[in-house]
Amino acid sequence: MRYVVLGRSGLLVSEVSLGTMTFGRETPEEESIRILERYLEAGGNFIDTANVYSRGVSESIIGRALKGKRESVVLATKVFFRMGEGIYECGANRKHIMRAVEESLKRLQTDYIDLYQIHCFDQVTPLEETFTTLTSLVEKGYIRYIGVSNYTGWQIMKAVALCERWGYPRPVSAQMQYSLVERNIEMEVIPACYDAGLSIMAWGPLGGGFLTGKYSPETLPKEGRIAHAEKDWEEAWERRATEKNFRTLEVLKKLATKYGKTVSQVALNWLLTKKDVIPILGVRTLAQLEDNLGCIGWRLEEEDVQLLDTVSAPEEVYPYRFIQWANRLVYRKEYGL
Ligand SMILES: NC(=O)c1ccc[n+]([C@@H]2O[C@H](COP(=O)([O-])OP(=O)(O)OC[C@H]3O[C@@H](n4cnc5c(N)ncnc54)[C@H](OP(=O)(O)O)[C@@H]3O)[C@@H](O)[C@H]2O)c1
């Protein structure tokens, strides 16, 4: 396992994180703990959860599993989604964050959270309120670092600018959906993260299971996460089962044979070739973790990365397309730019 620095911080984290959204949902507690222990044994130290995962159950399982091991891991959790029916039980406002952080600390059985992430951009709460609240949590020692998740490029830049203007601790990471079937963050979010020095934590690195190769074009799946995905959720079959995605799977299968790896391992390795990207491994079983851990310790050759880049390329849209074109036109190859 390699370790990388998270954003512009001094915090070292393993090159793959462990996602725990399945803990207490499709994965019972005993299996969840086996998964966590196997990940730690493989050298992983970066555990991602959220207060909303199984309405607190995922955090509680982690709290029990990490007894005596807390200091050696980097624990990341999130706040934003609804935790109850009341009007103050959601959002990135001060009232909810202050309560949510205390509840997460209790469930996680710890007195500090390493990375506290805003789970989604809040269109109601002023960013100033969210970031002054997060700053006070850092000062109180409840949290060590700040992260964002599901933000656009301008939202990231506004948050960073605000922190710089007032001397608040800056966010160090952006947790975003990123995989060979969802590359839209390449247009603006990734350039924003590079510019502002945030690491990208990639959620849904296997497209919810699509990029394992276990689905075929003809039929809607009967089993697996995608089979049960709601129609408006990111992993809905209608969103995944496109011609382009199946062409991408064909290339993945050929590369899996070439390298003697599984389709999942190749899909995850593609993410590891991208600068400052940390895939969050999401698994339902220990066997799936065993498979996915095989994505580390080797590298796709550059020409194969390009094959995957090309077959899965997102549609180019304005103004990004125009800016690329105009810059190619102005700064011609001969300038070496
Ligand atoms: N910030 C956010 O908004 C957000 C959103 C989603 C997730 N996350 C985080 O990111 C983590 C990972 O996301 P994700 O769960 O969507 O990741 P993913 O890797 O795209 O999908 C994981 C699912 O794919 C299937 N799978 C995984 N490995 C497999 C293998 N080797 N063979 C066969 N099937 C396999 C399993 O589902 P089945 O076996 O049921 O098919 C597994 O639950 C989560 O745990 C969570 O921590 C964050």
The ligand as an SDF file (V2000), in Angstrom:
LIG
                    3D

 48 52  0  0  0  0  0  0  0  0999 V2000
  -20.3380   11.3690   -1.0340 N   0  0  0  0  0  0  0  0  0  0  0  0
  -21.3510   10.7210   -1.5720 C   0  0  0  0  0  0  0  0  0  0  0  0
  -22.3800   11.3120   -1.9500 O   0  0  0  0  0  0  0  0  0  0  0  0
  -21.2580    9.2290   -1.7170 C   0  0  0  0  0  0  0  0  0  0  0  0
  -22.2230    8.5220   -2.4770 C   0  0  0  0  0  0  0  0  0  0  0  0
  -22.0630    7.1410   -2.5890 C   0  0  0  0  0  0  0  0  0  0  0  0
  -20.9970    6.5000   -1.9720 C   0  0  0  0  0  0  0  0  0  0  0  0
  -20.0890    7.1970   -1.2140 N   0  0  0  0  0  0  0  0  0  0  0  0
  -18.9340    6.5530   -0.5420 C   0  0  0  0  0  0  0  0  0  0  0  0
  -18.1670    5.8590   -1.5130 O   0  0  0  0  0  0  0  0  0  0  0  0
  -18.0840    4.4740   -1.1760 C   0  0  0  0  0  0  0  0  0  0  0  0
  -18.0200    3.6480   -2.4410 C   0  0  0  0  0  0  0  0  0  0  0  0
  -19.1060    3.9680   -3.2980 O   0  0  0  0  0  0  0  0  0  0  0  0
  -19.9520    2.8410   -4.0040 P   0  0  0  0  0  0  0  0  0  0  0  0
  -20.4250    1.8520   -2.9860 O   0  0  0  0  0  0  0  0  0  0  0  0
  -20.9640    3.4980   -4.8470 O   0  0  0  0  0  0  0  0  0  0  0  0
  -18.8040    2.1350   -4.8730 O   0  0  0  0  0  0  0  0  0  0  0  0
  -18.8210    1.1880   -6.1590 P   0  0  0  0  0  0  0  0  0  0  0  0
  -17.5020    0.5010   -6.1210 O   0  0  0  0  0  0  0  0  0  0  0  0
  -19.1450    1.9440   -7.3770 O   0  0  0  0  0  0  0  0  0  0  0  0
  -20.0020    0.1420   -5.9200 O   0  0  0  0  0  0  0  0  0  0  0  0
  -19.9220   -0.7880   -4.8760 C   0  0  0  0  0  0  0  0  0  0  0  0
  -20.8590   -1.9680   -5.1240 C   0  0  0  0  0  0  0  0  0  0  0  0
  -20.4650   -2.6770   -6.3060 O   0  0  0  0  0  0  0  0  0  0  0  0
  -20.5480   -4.0810   -6.0900 C   0  0  0  0  0  0  0  0  0  0  0  0
  -19.1620   -4.5970   -6.1150 N   0  0  0  0  0  0  0  0  0  0  0  0
  -18.0590   -3.9890   -5.5970 C   0  0  0  0  0  0  0  0  0  0  0  0
  -16.9470   -4.7320   -5.8270 N   0  0  0  0  0  0  0  0  0  0  0  0
  -17.3500   -5.8370   -6.4800 C   0  0  0  0  0  0  0  0  0  0  0  0
  -16.6780   -6.9670   -6.9970 C   0  0  0  0  0  0  0  0  0  0  0  0
  -15.3480   -7.0910   -6.8620 N   0  0  0  0  0  0  0  0  0  0  0  0
  -17.4150   -7.9240   -7.6260 N   0  0  0  0  0  0  0  0  0  0  0  0
  -18.7520   -7.7840   -7.7810 C   0  0  0  0  0  0  0  0  0  0  0  0
  -19.4580   -6.7390   -7.3090 N   0  0  0  0  0  0  0  0  0  0  0  0
  -18.7700   -5.7670   -6.6650 C   0  0  0  0  0  0  0  0  0  0  0  0
  -21.2110   -4.2510   -4.7180 C   0  0  0  0  0  0  0  0  0  0  0  0
  -22.6340   -4.2150   -4.8680 O   0  0  0  0  0  0  0  0  0  0  0  0
  -23.5240   -5.5180   -5.1730 P   0  0  0  0  0  0  0  0  0  0  0  0
  -22.7560   -6.7340   -4.7740 O   0  0  0  0  0  0  0  0  0  0  0  0
  -24.7560   -5.2960   -4.3670 O   0  0  0  0  0  0  0  0  0  0  0  0
  -23.7740   -5.4600   -6.6490 O   0  0  0  0  0  0  0  0  0  0  0  0
  -20.7680   -2.9900   -3.9960 C   0  0  0  0  0  0  0  0  0  0  0  0
  -21.6100   -2.6490   -2.9030 O   0  0  0  0  0  0  0  0  0  0  0  0
  -19.2840    4.2380   -0.2600 C   0  0  0  0  0  0  0  0  0  0  0  0
  -19.1280    3.1200    0.5900 O   0  0  0  0  0  0  0  0  0  0  0  0
  -19.3250    5.5270    0.5110 C   0  0  0  0  0  0  0  0  0  0  0  0
  -18.3540    5.5050    1.5590 O   0  0  0  0  0  0  0  0  0  0  0  0
  -20.2160    8.5550   -1.0980 C   0  0  0  0  0  0  0  0  0  0  0  0
  1  2  1  0
  2  3  2  0
  2  4  1  0
  4  5  1  0
  4 48  2  0
  5  6  2  0
  6  7  1  0
  7  8  2  0
  8  9  1  0
  8 48  1  0
  9 10  1  0
  9 46  1  0
 10 11  1  0
 11 12  1  0
 11 44  1  0
 12 13  1  0
 13 14  1  0
 14 15  2  0
 14 16  1  0
 14 17  1  0
 17 18  1  0
 18 19  2  0
 18 20  1  0
 18 21  1  0
 21 22  1  0
 22 23  1  0
 23 24  1  0
 23 42  1  0
 24 25  1  0
 25 26  1  0
 25 36  1  0
 26 27  1  0
 26 35  1  0
 27 28  2  0
 28 29  1  0
 29 30  1  0
 29 35  2  0
 30 31  1  0
 30 32  2  0
 32 33  1  0
 33 34  2  0
 34 35  1  0
 36 37  1  0
 36 42  1  0
 37 38  1  0
 38 39  2  0
 38 40  1  0
 38 41  1  0
 42 43  1  0
 44 45  1  0
 44 46  1  0
 46 47  1  0
M  CHG  2   8   1  16  -1
M  END
$$$$
